[in-house]
Amino acid sequence: MPERDIHISVILPTYNGARFIARALRSIIVQSVREFEIIVIDDESTDRTADIVKKIGAADSRIRYFRNEYNLGIQKSLNRGLREARGEYIARIDDDDEWIDPQKLEKQLAFFKKHPDCVLVGIGVIVVDEEDEELFRYLLPETDEKIRKKIFYKNCFIHSGVVFKKDAAMKFNGYDESEKVRHIEDYNLWLKLGTVGKLANLPIYGVKFTLRSGNISSKNKVEQFKKDINLIKKFRPYYPNYFGALIRSYLRLIFYGVFNFLPLKSKILKFYKEHY
C-alpha cells in the first residue's frame, strides 16, 4: 500500500497472545475504512503468536509484523509502534480485545474531520470474560467539557477503542516509558493530549474488552490507583475538580483493598463503572 494512502495506523502490541490475537486482527480487517495499516509489535512471544500473525498477514498486506529482540514491556513496544506508524492517526487495540462495530474507524475519522481541534476520540465498551460472556457495558463522557470534569475521577478512555493524532502524541515523545506511569501510560498520555487539544468519545459500543484474571488491569490495580494520585497532582493546573478527585482517589484505594475479599465482585464492579 502506498504510504500516501494510509490514514490510520493500528498499533497492536502483543506478548504470548496466540489465544485471542486472530480475533483481534479479524475485527480490524473487516473495518469499512480500508486505508490503514496494522502494526503488530511482538514483545518476544514464546507461543504461536508469530505464526498466527504471519499466516493472516500473508493474505493481507496491510499487516506489518515486528518482533522485539528482547522483551521490552508495553511502553517501549507502544513507542516502537508509533515510530513505525505511517498514518496521520493512531488507533489502538490489545491482542485480547475486539472491535465490534465495523464502522468504528470510519465514525472516528468523520468526527476528526468535523472537529479539527480534537486530538483524541474514544468509544464505549462491552466488558466480557474469557469465555466471551458479557459482564457489563458502559458509555463514557462525550464532550470535551464533560470529559475534563470527569477525567481526574477516572480514565475516560478505553485504550483499545481510541484514535488519536500522531503528531499531537509525538509532541510528548509518545508514551512515557518511565516506571512511574507503568500500567497507566495510556491515562498519562490522554492527560497530556488534553493540554494541546480537545477530547471526545462517541456514544457507541465499539469494542469488547476482555477482563482476564492475568491481565495488566486486574493484577496491578492498587499500583495503578497510587500512580493515578500522582497524575492528578501533576496535571492539577490543566483540569478542574482537583480536591474532590484527590479525596475520591484515596477512598478508592482503601475500597479496593476491601473489595478483593468480597463475593459478587463483578456485580459491584458493574455498579461502580455505571455510576462513577
C-alpha positions as CSV (number, residue, x, y, z in Angstrom):
1,M,0.0,0.0,0.0
2,P,1.5,3.4,-0.9
3,E,2.3,5.5,2.1
4,R,0.2,8.4,0.8
5,D,-2.9,6.2,1.1
6,I,-2.5,5.4,4.8
7,H,-4.7,7.5,7.1
8,I,-4.7,5.3,10.2
9,S,-2.1,3.1,11.8
10,V,-3.5,0.5,14.1
11,I,-0.9,-0.5,16.8
12,L,-1.3,-3.9,18.3
13,P,1.3,-4.8,20.9
14,T,1.4,-8.5,22.0
15,Y,3.1,-10.9,24.2
16,N,2.1,-14.6,24.1
17,G,-1.2,-13.5,22.6
18,A,-1.9,-16.6,20.5
19,R,-5.2,-17.4,22.2
20,F,-7.0,-14.2,21.1
21,I,-4.9,-12.3,18.6
22,A,-6.5,-13.8,15.4
23,R,-9.9,-12.5,16.7
24,A,-8.4,-9.0,17.3
25,L,-6.9,-8.9,13.8
26,R,-10.1,-10.1,12.1
27,S,-12.0,-7.3,13.8
28,I,-9.6,-4.7,12.3
29,I,-9.5,-6.2,8.8
30,V,-13.3,-6.0,8.4
31,Q,-13.4,-2.3,9.1
32,S,-15.3,-0.2,6.5
33,V,-12.3,2.1,6.2
34,R,-9.7,0.4,4.0
35,E,-6.8,2.9,4.1
36,F,-5.0,1.7,7.2
37,E,-2.1,-0.4,8.3
38,I,-1.9,-2.8,11.2
39,I,1.4,-2.7,13.1
40,V,1.9,-5.8,15.3
41,I,4.7,-5.4,17.9
42,D,5.6,-8.8,19.2
43,D,7.4,-8.4,22.5
44,E,9.4,-11.6,22.2
45,S,6.5,-14.1,22.5
46,T,7.3,-17.7,23.1
47,D,4.0,-19.2,21.9
48,R,2.5,-19.4,18.4
49,T,1.8,-15.6,18.1
50,A,4.2,-15.1,15.3
51,D,2.9,-18.0,13.2
52,I,-0.7,-16.8,13.6
53,V,0.1,-13.2,12.7
54,K,2.2,-14.2,9.7
55,K,-0.4,-16.5,8.4
56,I,-3.1,-13.8,8.5
57,G,-0.7,-11.3,7.2
58,A,0.1,-13.4,4.1
59,A,-3.5,-12.7,3.0
60,D,-3.5,-9.0,3.9
61,S,-0.5,-6.8,3.1
62,R,-1.7,-4.1,5.5
63,I,-0.4,-6.2,8.4
64,R,3.2,-5.3,9.3
65,Y,4.8,-7.6,11.9
66,F,7.8,-6.6,14.1
67,R,9.4,-8.7,16.8
68,N,11.4,-7.1,19.6
69,E,14.8,-8.7,20.0
70,Y,14.3,-8.6,23.8
71,N,11.2,-8.3,25.9
72,L,10.8,-4.6,26.3
73,G,7.5,-4.2,28.0
74,I,4.3,-2.5,26.9
75,Q,5.5,1.1,27.0
76,K,8.5,0.6,24.7
77,S,6.5,-1.7,22.5
78,L,3.9,1.0,22.0
79,N,6.5,3.6,21.2
80,R,8.1,1.3,18.7
81,G,4.7,1.1,17.1
82,L,4.5,4.8,17.0
83,R,7.9,5.1,15.3
84,E,6.9,2.6,12.7
85,A,3.5,4.2,12.1
86,R,3.0,6.0,8.8
87,G,-0.6,7.2,9.4
88,E,-1.8,10.6,10.5
89,Y,-4.0,8.9,13.1
90,I,-3.2,6.2,15.6
91,A,-5.7,3.6,16.6
92,R,-5.1,1.1,19.4
93,I,-6.2,-2.4,20.2
94,D,-4.9,-5.1,22.6
95,D,-4.4,-8.6,21.5
96,D,-7.2,-10.0,23.6
97,D,-9.8,-7.3,22.7
98,E,-12.1,-7.0,19.7
99,W,-13.7,-4.2,17.7
100,I,-17.4,-5.0,17.3
101,D,-18.5,-2.1,15.1
102,P,-17.3,-2.4,11.5
103,Q,-17.7,1.3,11.1
104,K,-15.7,2.2,14.2
105,L,-12.7,3.8,12.4
106,E,-15.0,5.5,9.8
107,K,-17.0,7.2,12.5
108,Q,-14.0,8.3,14.4
109,L,-12.3,9.7,11.3
110,A,-15.5,11.5,10.4
111,F,-15.5,13.1,13.8
112,F,-12.0,14.3,13.4
113,K,-12.8,15.9,10.1
114,K,-15.7,17.8,11.6
115,H,-13.7,18.8,14.7
116,P,-10.1,19.6,13.6
117,D,-9.3,20.9,17.1
118,C,-9.9,17.4,18.6
119,V,-6.8,15.2,19.3
120,L,-8.4,12.1,20.8
121,V,-11.6,10.2,20.2
122,G,-12.8,7.2,22.1
123,I,-15.8,4.9,22.2
124,G,-18.0,2.9,24.6
125,V,-17.1,-0.6,25.8
126,I,-18.7,-4.0,26.4
127,V,-16.7,-5.9,29.1
128,V,-16.6,-9.7,28.7
129,D,-15.0,-12.6,30.4
130,E,-12.6,-15.0,28.9
131,E,-15.5,-17.1,27.5
132,D,-16.9,-14.0,25.7
133,E,-19.8,-13.7,28.2
134,E,-20.9,-10.1,28.7
135,L,-20.3,-8.8,32.2
136,F,-21.4,-5.2,31.7
137,R,-21.2,-2.3,29.3
138,Y,-20.9,1.4,29.6
139,L,-20.5,4.6,27.6
140,L,-18.1,7.4,28.5
141,P,-18.5,11.2,28.7
142,E,-18.8,12.5,25.2
143,T,-17.9,16.2,25.1
144,D,-14.6,17.9,25.9
145,E,-16.3,19.8,28.7
146,K,-17.7,16.7,30.3
147,I,-14.5,14.7,29.9
148,R,-12.4,17.4,31.6
149,K,-14.8,17.5,34.6
150,K,-14.6,13.7,34.9
151,I,-11.0,12.8,33.9
152,F,-9.4,13.3,37.3
153,Y,-12.1,10.9,38.7
154,K,-11.4,8.1,36.2
155,N,-9.7,7.4,32.9
156,C,-12.4,8.4,30.4
157,F,-11.0,6.3,27.5
158,I,-10.7,2.7,26.7
159,H,-7.2,2.1,25.3
160,S,-8.4,-0.5,22.8
161,G,-11.0,1.9,21.4
162,V,-9.2,5.2,20.9
163,V,-7.9,7.0,17.9
164,F,-5.6,9.9,18.4
165,K,-3.5,12.3,16.2
166,K,0.1,11.0,15.9
167,D,1.7,14.5,15.7
168,A,0.0,15.5,18.9
169,A,1.3,12.4,20.7
170,M,4.8,12.9,19.4
171,K,4.9,16.4,20.9
172,F,5.4,14.4,24.1
173,N,7.6,11.7,22.5
174,G,4.7,9.3,22.6
175,Y,4.1,7.1,25.7
176,D,6.2,7.8,28.8
177,E,8.4,4.8,29.3
178,S,9.2,5.5,33.0
179,E,8.3,3.2,35.9
180,K,6.2,6.0,37.5
181,V,3.5,5.6,34.8
182,R,3.9,1.9,34.1
183,H,0.4,0.3,33.6
184,I,-1.2,3.8,33.3
185,E,0.9,5.0,30.4
186,D,-2.3,5.5,28.4
187,Y,-4.0,7.6,31.0
188,N,-0.9,9.8,31.3
189,L,-0.9,10.3,27.5
190,W,-4.6,11.3,27.4
191,L,-4.0,13.9,30.1
192,K,-1.0,15.3,28.1
193,L,-3.1,15.3,24.9
194,G,-5.8,17.3,26.7
195,T,-3.3,20.1,27.2
196,V,-2.9,20.7,23.4
197,G,-6.4,19.9,22.0
198,K,-9.9,18.7,22.7
199,L,-11.1,15.3,23.8
200,A,-14.2,13.3,22.8
201,N,-16.0,10.0,23.0
202,L,-18.6,8.6,20.6
203,P,-21.8,7.1,22.1
204,I,-21.3,3.7,20.5
205,Y,-20.4,0.3,21.9
206,G,-17.5,-0.3,19.6
207,V,-15.1,-2.6,21.5
208,K,-15.2,-5.7,23.6
209,F,-12.7,-5.6,26.4
210,T,-11.7,-9.0,27.8
211,L,-11.4,-9.0,31.6
212,R,-8.9,-11.6,32.4
213,S,-7.5,-12.8,35.7
214,G,-4.0,-12.5,34.5
215,N,-4.0,-9.2,32.5
216,I,-2.4,-6.0,33.5
217,S,-5.6,-4.3,34.5
218,S,-6.6,-6.8,37.1
219,K,-3.1,-7.6,38.6
220,N,-1.9,-4.1,39.3
221,K,-5.0,-2.1,40.4
222,V,-3.5,-0.9,43.7
223,E,-0.3,0.2,42.0
224,Q,-2.4,2.0,39.3
225,F,-4.5,3.8,41.9
226,K,-1.4,5.1,43.7
227,K,0.0,6.3,40.4
228,D,-3.3,7.9,39.4
229,I,-3.0,10.1,42.5
230,N,0.4,11.3,41.3
231,L,-1.0,12.1,37.9
232,I,-3.8,14.2,39.5
233,K,-1.2,16.2,41.4
234,K,0.9,16.6,38.2
235,F,-1.9,17.8,36.0
236,R,-3.6,19.9,38.6
237,P,-3.1,23.2,36.6
238,Y,-4.9,21.8,33.5
239,Y,-8.1,20.2,34.7
240,P,-10.9,21.1,37.2
241,N,-12.1,19.2,40.4
242,Y,-8.6,18.6,41.8
243,F,-9.5,18.3,45.5
244,G,-12.6,16.2,45.0
245,A,-10.8,13.8,42.7
246,L,-7.8,13.6,45.1
247,I,-10.1,12.7,48.1
248,R,-12.0,10.2,46.0
249,S,-8.8,8.5,44.8
250,Y,-7.6,7.9,48.3
251,L,-11.0,6.5,49.2
252,R,-10.9,4.2,46.1
253,L,-7.5,2.9,47.2
254,I,-9.0,1.9,50.5
255,F,-12.1,0.5,49.0
256,Y,-10.3,-1.7,46.5
257,G,-8.3,-3.3,49.4
258,V,-11.6,-4.4,50.9
259,F,-13.3,-5.2,47.5
260,N,-10.9,-8.1,46.8
261,F,-12.3,-10.0,49.7
262,L,-16.0,-9.5,48.8
263,P,-18.2,-12.0,46.8
264,L,-20.1,-10.9,43.7
265,K,-17.2,-8.7,42.6
266,S,-18.4,-8.4,39.0
267,K,-21.8,-7.0,40.1
268,I,-20.2,-4.5,42.3
269,L,-17.7,-3.5,39.6
270,K,-20.6,-3.1,37.1
271,F,-22.4,-0.7,39.5
272,Y,-19.1,1.2,40.1
273,K,-18.5,1.6,36.3
274,E,-22.0,2.7,35.5
275,H,-22.4,5.2,38.3
276,Y,-18.9,6.5,38.9
